[in-house]
Amino acid sequence: MKQPKLSFWQVWNVSFGFLGVQIGFALQNANVSRVLSDLGADLHSLSLFWLVAPVMGLIIQPIVGSASDRTWTRFGRRNPYILAGAIAAAVGMCLMPNSPIFVAFIAPMLFGGLMLALMDGAFNLTMQPFRALVSDMVPAKQRNQGYAVQSLVINIGAVVGSILPFVLTNVIGLENSSKAGEVAPSVMWAFYIGATALLGSVLWTVIRTKEYPPQEYSAYKGLNYEEEQRLNAEKKSLAEKLSGFFKLFMSMPKTMKQLAIVQFFSWFALYILWVYTMPAIAQNAWGLDSKWFDSSYLSSLEQIPAHIAQAKGAAGDWVGILFAAYSLSAALFSIVLSKIADTFGRKLTYSLSLLAGGLGYISFILFDDPQIMHVNLFITQVDVPVGALGLLIPMIGIGFAWAAILAMPYAILAGSLPANKTGVYMGIFNFTIAAPQIICGAMAGQILLHWFNNQAIYIMILAGVAMVLGALSVVFVSDNTDTNKENLAEELEHEAHPQQS
């Protein structure tokens, strides 16, 4: 039975919830280092706080993926998980910037870390079923389009989330600097708005996307409905579940293993971008000494000099503009990404995109002119260093890389996965996202402290080298998804019915 082709707006509705999820992610990525620094975190310890994100992904995504594969309710298969995650993420987004309020019960920095864990856990609870939903609903011939639309929606959300604090400061007039142990008002309100957008967009997808009922889904995906129902109804012990998961992990498609190498270098670089862009540009473009990011030194002062607080606030806001720039670049690139991939192949498109991102990272060090320039951004006018303005150029290349990272691995991988195991394998594939971030988080702070003497610009160059290595690794990826799918289906069939062999 042939799965029906979707209209553009049906494909759009399936992915629309990513808009709000990515607004939340963008606010987190651009502002959590700033928030934790304001609450008292050392520069070299920021990467340890950020370990919460990949650890939560490592734990939650495979569990949710496996559970959603076996879930069939009148509300859908993936939708219940998507909505539950969105509600939890919105709660975390509202509580995190209010960490100082809870000082009587728990240290603000610790509470901020806990809310980061809640937000990331909830984002992962929402994100994993979303990726599986796209694979469920979009037929194979529209797969490039489906993941390109997903990338487009994600990056529109990233633009909105990234610029929110800047807009609230420079257009609305909210304060962007903070006192020691507090969070800037512009950041607080940005998180409130982001939480509202997250819930609204997810509700749109949940309401507008009607998932296929079990029998219809099985027919479209070539599955035996009765056999699937029997397998889902089986009660298994925890040991049996872990054993089954380990077997799936060990029998993952060859393509997934090859993509894991590319993912390692890509996400190692992205982790550094999100954690260290703010201190890197504050030091390199605004000319701030690294001591202004040392909590021991700051605690020895009665108060932070006004011009330092103002510069750090301005740099923090400009990170939002830079992240919006790479997200806008990614959104525009996403519009043509599927056509480019169809014409030149997914591997070449993927590799060249990562190369553009790597060169963008490395070029950060060139933009160090501290001379102040008056800039008209259409929505407002600001005074920023020439070097900070020039950083918009490398963000174009980073945007190309980000668009490809969001779409190409999943487009390459999706066709190699069995339809009845898509959720759990997408969860397992998240290991290739979480593991490099965990490794980076454990290493980056020490590298920054001992190798680079807390000069954050040099760790951005390290990230660029990693991204270039990712581009080279794409060469070794096999994009023969149909063959992989057939081989994996035969292996799983053999495991389910060994007596037939």
For each residue, the residues with C-beta under 8 A, 3 or more apart:
1: 219 220
2: 139 220
3: 139 140 220 221
4: 139
5: 139 141 142
6: 10 11 14 137 138 139 142
7: 10 11
8: 11 12 149
9: 12 13
10: 6 7 13 14 137 209
11: 6 7 8 14 15 138 142 145 146 149
12: 8 9 15 16 149 153
13: 9 10 16 204 205 208 209
14: 6 10 11 133 134 137 138 146 205 209
15: 11 12 18 130 134 146 149 150 153 154 205
16: 12 13 19 153 201 204 205 208
17: 20 21 82 86 126 130 201 202 203 204 205 206
18: 15 21 22 130 150 153 154 157 201
19: 16 22 23 153 154 156 157 160 197 201
20: 17 23 24 86 157 194 197 198 199 200 201 202
21: 17 18 24 25 86 89 123 126 127 130 154 157 198 201 202
22: 18 19 25 26 153 154 155 156 157 158 161
23: 19 20 26 27 157 158 160 161 164 194 197 198 201
24: 20 21 27 28 89 90 93 119 123 161 194 195 198
25: 21 22 28 29 123 157 158 161
26: 22 23 29 30 157 158 159 160 161 162 323 324 327
27: 23 24 30 31 93 161 162 164 165 190 191 194
28: 24 25 31 32 116 119 120 123
29: 25 26 32 162 274 323
30: 26 27 34 161 162 165 274 278 319 320 323
31: 27 28 34 35 165 187 190 191 316 319 320
32: 28 29 35 36 49 50 96 116
33: 36 37 46 50 274 275 276 278 279
34: 30 31 37 38 184 187 278 316 319
35: 31 32 38 39 96 97 99 112 183 187
36: 32 33 39 40 41 46 49 109 112 113 116
37: 33 34 40 41 43 46 278 279 293
38: 34 35 178 180 181 182 183 184
39: 35 36 99 100 108 109 112 181 183
40: 36 37 108 109 180 181 295
41: 36 37 45 46 49 109 295
42: 45 46 293 294 295 296
43: 37 46 279 290 293 294 445 448 454 456
44: 47 445 446 448 449 454
45: 41 42 48 49 445
46: 33 36 37 41 42 43 49 50 275 276 445
47: 44 50 51 271 275 276 440 441 442 443 444 445 448
48: 45 51 441 442 445
49: 32 36 41 45 46 52 113 116
50: 32 33 46 47 53 116 271 274 275 437 441
51: 47 48 54 55 437 438 441 442
52: 49 55 56 113 116 117 120
53: 50 56 57 116 120 437
54: 51 57 58 271 433 434 435 436 437 438 441
55: 51 52 58 59 434 438
56: 52 53 59 60 117 120 121 124
57: 53 54 60 61 120 124 430 433 434
58: 54 55 61 62 430 431 434 435 438
59: 55 56 62 63
60: 56 57 63 64 121 124 125 128
61: 57 58 64 65 124 127 128 426 427 430 434
62: 58 59 65 66 245 424 427 428 430 431
63: 59 60 66 67 427
64: 60 61 67 68 81 124 125 128 129 423 427
65: 61 62 68 69 128 129 132 423 424 425 426 427 428 430
66: 62 63 69 70 245 423 424 427
67: 63 64 70 71 81 423
68: 64 65 71 77 78 81 128 129 132 423
69: 65 66 132 420 421 422 423 424
70: 66 67 232
71: 67 68 77 78 80 81
72: 77 213 214
73: 76 77 80
74:
75: 79 80 206
76: 73 79 80 206 209 210 211
77: 68 71 72 73 136 211 217
78: 68 71 81 82 129 130 132 133 136 211 423
79: 75 76 82 83 129 133 205 206 209 211
80: 71 73 75 76 83 84
81: 64 67 68 71 78 84 85 125 126 128 129
82: 17 78 79 85 86 126 129 130 133 202 205 206
83: 79 80 86 87 202 203 206
84: 80 81 87 88 125 126
85: 81 82 88 89 122 123 124 125 126 127 129
86: 17 20 21 82 83 89 90 122 126 198 199 202 203
87: 83 84 90 91 122 199
88: 84 85 91 92 118 121 122 125
89: 21 24 85 86 92 93 118 119 122 123 125 126 195 198
90: 24 86 87 93 94 195 196 198 199
91: 87 88 94 95 118 122 195
92: 88 89 95 96 115 116 118 119 122
93: 24 27 89 90 96 119 191 192 194 195 198
94: 90 91 97 98 191 192 195
95: 91 92 98 99 115 118
96: 32 35 92 93 99 112 115 116 119 191
97: 35 94 183 187 188 191
98: 94 95 101 102 183 188
99: 35 39 95 96 102 103 108 109 111 112 115 183
100: 39 103 108 181 182 183
101: 98
102: 98 99 105 106 108 111
103: 99 100 106 107 108 181
104:
105: 102
106: 102 103 110 111 114
107: 103 110 111
108: 39 40 99 100 102 103 111 112 181
109: 36 39 40 41 99 112 113
110: 106 107 113 114
111: 99 102 106 107 108 114 115
112: 35 36 39 96 99 108 109 115 116
113: 36 49 52 109 110 116 117
114: 106 110 111 117 118
115: 92 95 96 99 111 112 118 119
116: 28 32 36 49 50 52 53 92 96 112 113 119 120
117: 52 56 113 114 120 121
118: 88 89 91 92 95 114 115 121 122
119: 24 28 89 92 93 96 115 116 122 123
120: 28 52 53 56 57 116 117 123 124
121: 56 60 88 117 118 124 125
122: 85 86 87 88 89 91 92 118 119 125 126
123: 21 24 25 28 85 89 119 120 126 127
124: 56 57 60 61 64 85 120 121 127 128 430
125: 60 64 81 84 85 88 89 121 122 128 129
126: 17 21 81 82 84 85 86 89 122 123 129 130 202
127: 21 61 85 123 124 130 131
128: 60 61 64 65 68 81 124 125 131 132 423 426 427 430
129: 64 65 68 78 79 81 82 85 125 126 132 133 423
130: 15 17 18 21 78 82 126 127 133 134 205
131: 127 128 134 135 150 410 426
132: 65 68 69 78 128 129 135 136 422 423 426
133: 14 78 79 82 129 130 136 137 209 211
134: 14 15 130 131 137 138 146 147 150 410
135: 131 132 138 410 414 417 422 426
136: 77 78 132 133 211 212 217 419 422
137: 6 10 14 133 134 146 209 211 212
138: 6 11 14 134 135 142 143 145 146
139: 2 3 4 5 6 142 143 220
140: 3 143 415
141: 5
142: 5 6 11 138 139 145 146
143: 138 139 140 146 147 411 414 415
144: 147 148 337 338 341 342 346 407 411
145: 11 138 142 148 149 338
146: 11 14 15 134 137 138 142 143 149 150
147: 134 143 144 150 151 338 406 407 408 410 411 414
148: 144 145 151 152 334 335 337 338 407
149: 8 11 12 15 145 146 152 153 334
150: 15 18 131 134 146 147 153 154 406 407
151: 147 148 154 155 330 331 334 337 403 406 407
152: 148 149 155 156 331 334 335
153: 12 15 16 18 19 22 149 150 156 157
154: 15 18 19 21 22 150 151 157 158 406
155: 22 151 152 158 159 327 328 330 331 334 399 402 403 406
156: 19 22 152 153 159 160 327 331
157: 18 19 20 21 22 23 25 26 153 154 160 161 197 201
158: 22 23 25 26 154 155 161 162 323 324 327 330 331
159: 26 155 156 162 163 324 327 328 331
160: 19 23 26 156 157 163 164 197
161: 22 23 24 25 26 27 30 157 158 164 190 194
162: 26 27 29 30 158 159 320 321 322 323 324 327
163: 159 160 166 167 320 321 324
164: 23 27 160 161 167 168 190 193 194 320
165: 27 30 31 168 169 176 184 186 187 190 316 317 320
166: 163 169 170 186 317 318 320 321 324
167: 163 164 170 171 172 379 380
168: 164 165 171 172 174 186 189 190
169: 165 166 172 173 174 175 176 186 317
170: 166 167 317 377 379 380 382
171: 167 168 379 380
172: 167 168 169 186
173: 169
174: 168 169 184 185 186 189
175: 169 178 184 185 186
176: 165 169 184 185 186 187 313 314 316 317
177: 184 309 310 312 313
178: 38 175 182 183 184 187 309 313
179: 182
180: 38 40 298 303 304
181: 38 39 40 100 103 108
182: 38 100 178 179
183: 35 38 39 97 98 99 100 178 187 188
184: 34 38 165 174 175 176 177 178 187 188 313 316
185: 174 175 176 188 189
186: 165 166 168 169 172 174 175 176 189 190 317
187: 31 34 35 97 165 176 178 183 184 190 191
188: 97 98 183 184 185 191 192
189: 168 174 185 186 192 193
190: 27 31 161 164 165 168 186 187 193 194
191: 27 31 93 94 96 97 187 188 194 195
192: 93 94 188 189 195 196
193: 164 189 190 196 197
194: 20 23 24 27 93 161 164 190 191 197 198
195: 24 89 90 91 93 94 191 192 198 199
196: 90 192 193 199 200
197: 19 20 23 157 160 193 194 200 201
198: 20 21 23 24 86 89 90 93 194 195 201 202
199: 20 86 87 90 195 196 202 203
200: 20 196 197 203 204
201: 16 17 18 19 20 21 23 157 197 198 204 205
202: 17 20 21 82 83 86 126 198 199 205 206
203: 17 83 86 199 200 206 207
204: 13 16 17 200 201 207 208
205: 13 14 15 16 17 79 82 130 201 202 208 209
206: 17 75 76 79 82 83 202 203 209
207: 203 204
208: 13 16 204 205
209: 10 13 14 76 79 133 137 205 206
210: 76
211: 76 77 78 79 133 136 137 217
212: 136 137 216 217 220
213: 72 216 217
214: 72 217 218 225 228 229
215: 218 219 225
216: 212 213 219 220
217: 77 136 211 212 213 214 220 221 223 419
218: 214 215 221 223 224 225 228
219: 1 215 216 222 223 225
220: 1 2 3 139 212 216 217
221: 3 217 218 419 420
222: 219 419
223: 217 218 219 227 228 419 420
224: 218 227 228
225: 214 215 218 219 228 229
226: 229 230
227: 223 224 230 231
228: 214 218 223 224 225 231 232 420
229: 214 225 226 232 233
230: 226 227 233 234
231: 227 228 234 496
232: 70 228 229
233: 229 230
234: 230 231
235:
236: 240 241 244
237: 240 241
238: 241 242
239: 242 243
240: 236 237 243 244
241: 236 237 238 244 245
242: 238 239 245 246
243: 239 240 246 247
244: 236 240 241 247 248
245: 62 66 241 242 248 249 424
246: 242 243 249 250
247: 243 244 250 251 495
248: 244 245 251 252 421 424 425 428
249: 245 246 252 428
250: 246 247
251: 247 248 488 491 492 495
252: 248 249 256 257 425 428
253: 256 257 413 416 417 425 484 485 487 488
254: 257 258 478 484
255: 258 259 412 413 416 477 478 479 480 481 484
256: 252 253 259 260 413 416 425 428 429 432
257: 252 253 254 260 261
258: 254 255 261 262 476 477 478
259: 255 256 262 263 409 412 413 429 432 477
260: 256 257 263 264 431 432
261: 257 258 264 265 473 476
262: 258 259 265 266 350 354 409 470 473 474 477
263: 259 260 266 267 409 432 433 436 470
264: 260 261 267 268 432 435 436 470
265: 261 262 268 269 354 436 466 467 469 470 473
266: 262 263 269 270 354 401 405 436 466 467 470
267: 263 264 270 271 405 432 433 436 437 440
268: 264 265 271 272 436 437 439 440 463 466
269: 265 266 272 273 357 358 361 463 464 466 467 470
270: 266 267 273 274 402 405 437 463
271: 47 50 54 267 268 274 275 436 437 440 441 444
272: 268 269 275 276 440 444 459 460 462 463 466
273: 269 270 276 277 361 398 460 463
274: 29 30 33 50 270 271 277
275: 33 46 47 50 271 272 441 444
276: 33 46 47 272 273 279 280 444 448 456 459 460
277: 273 274 280 281 319 322 323 460
278: 30 33 34 37 281 282 315 316 319
279: 33 37 43 276 282 283 290 293 456
280: 276 277 283 284 364 456 457 459 460
281: 277 278 284 285 286 315 318 319 322 364 387 388 391
282: 278 279 285 286 288 292 293 311 312 315 316
283: 279 280 286 287 288 289 290 293 455 456 457
284: 280 281 287 364 365 367 368 387 456 457
285: 281 282 315 367 368 369 370 385 387 388 391
286: 281 282 283 311 314 315 370 385 388
287: 283 284 370 385
288: 282 283 292 293 308 311 312 315
289: 283 292
290: 43 279 283 293 294 453 454 455 456
291: 294 297
292: 282 288 289 297 298 304 308 312
293: 37 42 43 279 282 283 288 290 454
294: 42 43 290 291 297 298 454
295: 40 41 42 298 299
296: 42 299 300
297: 291 292 294 300 301
298: 180 292 294 295 301 304
299: 295 296
300: 296 297
301: 297 298 304
302:
303: 180
304: 180 292 298 301 308 309
305: 308 309
306: 309 310
307: 310 311
308: 288 292 304 305 311 312
309: 177 178 304 305 306 312 313
310: 177 306 307 313 314
311: 282 286 288 307 308 314 315
312: 177 282 288 292 308 309 315 316
313: 176 177 178 184 309 310 316 317
314: 176 286 310 311 317 318 384
315: 278 281 282 285 286 288 311 312 318 319 388
316: 31 34 165 176 184 278 282 312 313 319 320
317: 165 166 169 170 176 186 313 314 320 321
318: 166 281 314 315 321 322 384 388
319: 30 31 34 277 278 281 315 316 322 323
320: 30 31 162 163 164 165 166 316 317 323 324
321: 162 163 166 317 318 324 325 377 392
322: 162 277 281 318 319 325 326 391 392 395
323: 26 29 30 158 162 277 319 320 326 327 395
324: 26 158 159 162 163 166 320 321 327 328
325: 321 322 328 329 392 395 396 399
326: 322 323 329 330 395 396 398 399 402
327: 26 155 156 158 159 162 323 324 330 331 399 402
328: 155 159 324 325 331 332 399
329: 325 326 332 333 395 396 397 398 399 400 402 403
330: 151 155 158 326 327 333 334 399 400 402 403 406
331: 151 152 155 156 158 159 327 328 334 335 399 403
332: 328 329 335 336 399
333: 329 330 336 337 353 399 400 403 404
334: 148 149 151 152 155 330 331 337 403 406 407
335: 148 152 331 332
336: 332 333 339 340
337: 144 148 151 333 334 340 341 349 403 404 407 408
338: 144 145 147 148 341 342 407
339: 336 342 343
340: 336 337 343 344 349
341: 144 337 338 344 345 346 349 350 408 411
342: 144 338 339
343: 339 340
344: 340 341 348 349
345: 341 348 349 479
346: 144 341 349 350 408 411 412 479
347: 350 351 412 474 475 477 479
348: 344 345 351 352
349: 337 340 341 344 345 346 352 353 404 408
350: 262 341 346 347 353 354 404 408 409 412 474 477
351: 347 348 354 355 471 472 474 475
352: 348 349 355 356 471
353: 333 349 350 356 357 400 401 403 404 405 408 471
354: 262 265 266 350 351 357 358 401 404 405 467 468 470 471 474
355: 351 352 358 359 467 468 471
356: 352 353 359 360 396 397 398 400 401
357: 269 353 354 360 361 397 398 400 401 402 464 467
358: 269 354 355 361 362 397 401 464 465 466 467 468 470 471
359: 355 356 362 363 394 397 464 468
360: 356 357 363 364 393 394 395 396 397 398 401 464
361: 269 273 357 358 364 394 398 460 461 463 464 467
362: 358 359 365 460 461 464 465 468
363: 359 360 366 367 393 394 464
364: 280 281 284 360 361 367 391 394 457 460 461 464
365: 284 362 368 457 458 460 461
366: 363 390
367: 284 285 363 364 387 388 390 391 393 394
368: 284 285 365 387 457
369: 285 385 386 387 390
370: 285 286 287 385 386 387
371: 385 386
372: 383 384 385 386
373: 383 384 385 386 389
374: 381 382 383
375: 381 382 383 384 389
376: 381
377: 170 321 380 381 382
378:
379: 167 170 171
380: 167 170 171 377
381: 374 375 376 377
382: 170 374 375 377
383: 372 373 374 375
384: 314 318 372 373 375 388 389
385: 285 286 287 369 370 371 372 373 388 389
386: 369 370 371 372 373 389 390
387: 281 284 285 367 368 369 370 390 391
388: 281 285 286 315 318 367 384 385 391
389: 373 375 384 385 386 392
390: 366 367 369 386 387 393
391: 281 285 322 364 367 387 388 394 395
392: 321 322 325 389 395 396
393: 360 363 367 390 396
394: 359 360 361 363 364 367 391 397 398
395: 322 323 325 326 329 360 391 392 398 399
396: 325 326 329 356 360 392 393 399 400
397: 329 356 357 358 359 360 394 400 401
398: 273 326 329 356 357 360 361 394 395 401 402
399: 155 325 326 327 328 329 330 331 332 333 395 396 402 403
400: 329 330 333 353 356 357 396 397 403 404
401: 266 353 354 356 357 358 360 397 398 404 405 467
402: 155 270 326 327 329 330 357 398 399 405 406
403: 151 155 329 330 331 333 334 337 353 399 400 406 407
404: 333 337 349 350 353 354 400 401 407 408
405: 266 267 270 353 354 401 402 408 409
406: 147 150 151 154 155 330 334 402 403 410
407: 144 147 148 150 151 334 337 338 403 404 410 411
408: 147 337 341 346 349 350 353 404 405 411 412
409: 259 262 263 350 405 412 413 429
410: 131 134 135 147 406 407 413 414 426
411: 143 144 147 341 346 407 408 414
412: 255 259 346 347 350 408 409 415 416 477 479 481
413: 253 255 256 259 409 410 416 417 429 481
414: 135 143 147 410 411 417 422 481
415: 140 143 412 481 482 484 485
416: 253 255 256 412 413 481 484 485 488
417: 135 253 413 414 421 422 425 426 485 488
418: 421 422 425 485 488 489 492
419: 136 217 221 222 223 422
420: 69 221 223 228
421: 69 248 417 418 424 425 492
422: 69 132 135 136 414 417 418 419 425 426
423: 64 65 66 67 68 69 78 128 129 132 426 427
424: 62 65 66 69 245 248 421 427 428
425: 65 248 252 253 256 417 418 421 422 428 429
426: 61 65 128 131 132 135 410 417 422 423 429 430
427: 61 62 63 64 65 66 128 423 424 430
428: 62 65 248 249 252 256 424 425 431
429: 256 259 409 413 425 426 432 433
430: 57 58 61 62 65 124 128 426 427 433 434
431: 58 62 260 428 434 435
432: 256 259 260 263 264 267 429 435 436
433: 54 57 263 267 429 430 436 437
434: 54 55 57 58 61 430 431 437 438
435: 54 58 264 431 432 438 439
436: 54 263 264 265 266 267 268 271 432 433 439 440
437: 50 51 53 54 267 268 270 271 433 434 440 441
438: 51 54 55 58 434 435 441 442
439: 268 435 436 442 443
440: 47 267 268 271 272 436 437 443 444
441: 47 48 50 51 54 271 275 437 438 444 445
442: 47 48 51 438 439 446
443: 47 439 440 446 447
444: 47 271 272 275 276 440 441 447 448 459
445: 43 44 45 46 47 48 441 448 449
446: 44 442 443 449 450
447: 443 444 450 451 452 459 462
448: 43 44 47 276 444 445 451 452 454 455 456 458 459
449: 44 445 446 452 453 454
450: 446 447
451: 447 448 458
452: 447 448 449 455 456 458 459
453: 290 449
454: 43 44 290 293 294 448 449
455: 283 290 448 452 458
456: 43 276 279 280 283 284 290 448 452 459 460
457: 280 283 284 364 365 368 460 461
458: 365 448 451 452 455 461 462
459: 272 276 280 444 447 448 452 456 462 463
460: 272 273 276 277 280 361 362 364 365 456 457 463 464
461: 361 362 364 365 457 458 464 465
462: 272 447 458 459 465 466
463: 268 269 270 272 273 361 459 460 466 467
464: 269 357 358 359 360 361 362 363 364 460 461 467 468
465: 358 362 461 462 468 469
466: 265 266 268 269 272 358 462 463 469 470
467: 265 266 269 354 355 357 358 361 401 463 464 470 471
468: 354 355 358 359 362 464 465 471 472
469: 265 465 466 472 473
470: 262 263 264 265 266 269 354 358 466 467 473 474
471: 351 352 353 354 355 358 467 468 474
472: 351 468 469 475
473: 261 262 265 469 470 476 477
474: 262 347 350 351 354 470 471 477
475: 347 351 472
476: 258 261 473
477: 255 258 259 262 347 350 412 473 474
478: 254 255 258 484
479: 255 345 346 347 412
480: 255 483 484
481: 255 412 413 414 415 416 484 485
482: 415 485 486
483: 480 486 487
484: 253 254 255 415 416 478 480 481 487 488
485: 253 415 416 417 418 481 482 488 489
486: 482 483 489 490
487: 253 483 484 490 491
488: 251 253 416 417 418 484 485 491 492
489: 418 485 486 492 493
490: 486 487 493 494
491: 251 487 488 494 495
492: 251 418 421 488 489 495 496
493: 489 490 496 497
494: 490 491 497 498 500 501
495: 247 251 491 492 498
496: 231 492 493
497: 493 494 500 501
498: 494 495 501
499:
500: 494 497
501: 494 497 498
